[in-house]
């Protein structure tokens, strides 16, 4: 990523730092979202003012990260980290309509010129790609098929485990729904049902549009999956290893944010820390 | 993305398709093989099969992951490979054949779920596959029958083992089989992954499950 379909063919696009700065100006970007992932994969961001963003920062990185507050990164006594943006990951975040914002995925470095933070999962992916080359291959190609649920509401009561714990799931599609306005889908009967049983077609159309148009992650197909209560799959184009990791993280980012825009919630794992 | 939020229904997976390329050619494709899979592809598959238990700790890194990896819901549980068998963990999709479609030749690793960190999953699968190529690990015979229907004795005879049934078990497997990761993952990173996941596992083991009240309240 990013890719663009040019004359019916998926073509990879690259951006130089200069091109990113001219896009920021031309597209009247006000804020830059610097994104990265924790060791176990939670997506994080910090936002900088676009006016203050300089070519030097693009090249050397920004001293903007306290690694001790990111799960799996660093201890509190050695926590100054650098975020170095990858110009190729530039994309305007389309659902932020006021104060236009673009994102850049970052590589994480130790402060003080001590090189790459090995606990940055993107650095592990990059190391995997160079190890593959050392083994005599040119590259690997990855196609993840990510499935997820979109619920209307999820409630949980887990903060007083001594008293008791519970969760409950609400979905207009579910056979247990008491709304009285849905077309209930039985357990394991969710594969490819047509509308109106499948209530999430507009949601998935919107996700695919944004992935294609704004993030350059090409999707050729989306559908309801086997489970009831809003299980979905969107197929994204296969890609090189680190790119496929970026694309998967971006896919989850888009799905969660668009679900929220539709007044729903996409299943995210809440790590217990 | 939580893999198994709904009891008694299918969970969410992140089937991971992979191929290796050299000189603009798919190294997994070999027209002369019955299944059009090259020897490199077979060894790569052998690496995944061989390290599947340890890989689970990275491809299925939450306690919830193991609610998905049970028989009966299209999720894989047995460590085997096959062209089209959805009960096996590695599959070779074959919608199309021939040189024209050689670019589509790939292995589909069906264990991963979307609670995993994609950067780590792809890197760990690559490490396992490259270890297979390096050590010429054969994946064994393909299994065409529905493994769910085999008896334990039959599975044993065919050398089919099962994936870990809990996060704790997967972490034990990773602790005893982690060397294959070392060209890509530092020891510190593996230690940290194990430490963080053990923490979640402990959080869950501390708490009684609501269904235990149904089973055991009057025990």
Interface residues (C-beta under 8 A of the other chain):
Chain A: X37 X39 X40 X41 X71 X72 X118 X119 X121 X122 X124 X125 X127 X128 X131 X132 X135 X136 X137 X138 X139 X140 X141 X142 X143 X144 X145 X146 X147 X148 X149 X151 X154 X161 X164 X165 X166 X169 X187 X188 X190 X225 X226 X227 X228 X229 X231 X238 X241 X242 X244 X245 X248 X249 X252 X255 X266 X267 X268 X269 X271 X272 X273
Chain B: X1 X2 X5 X6 X8 X9 X10 X11 X12 X13 X14 X15 X16 X17 X18 X19 X20 X21 X22 X23 X24 X27 X61 X62 X64 X73 X74 X106 X112 X114 X115 X116 X117 X118 X119 X120 X121 X122 X123 X126 X127 X130 X133 X134 X183 X184 X185 X186 X188 X189 X192 X193 X196 X197 X199 X200 X203 X206 X207 X210
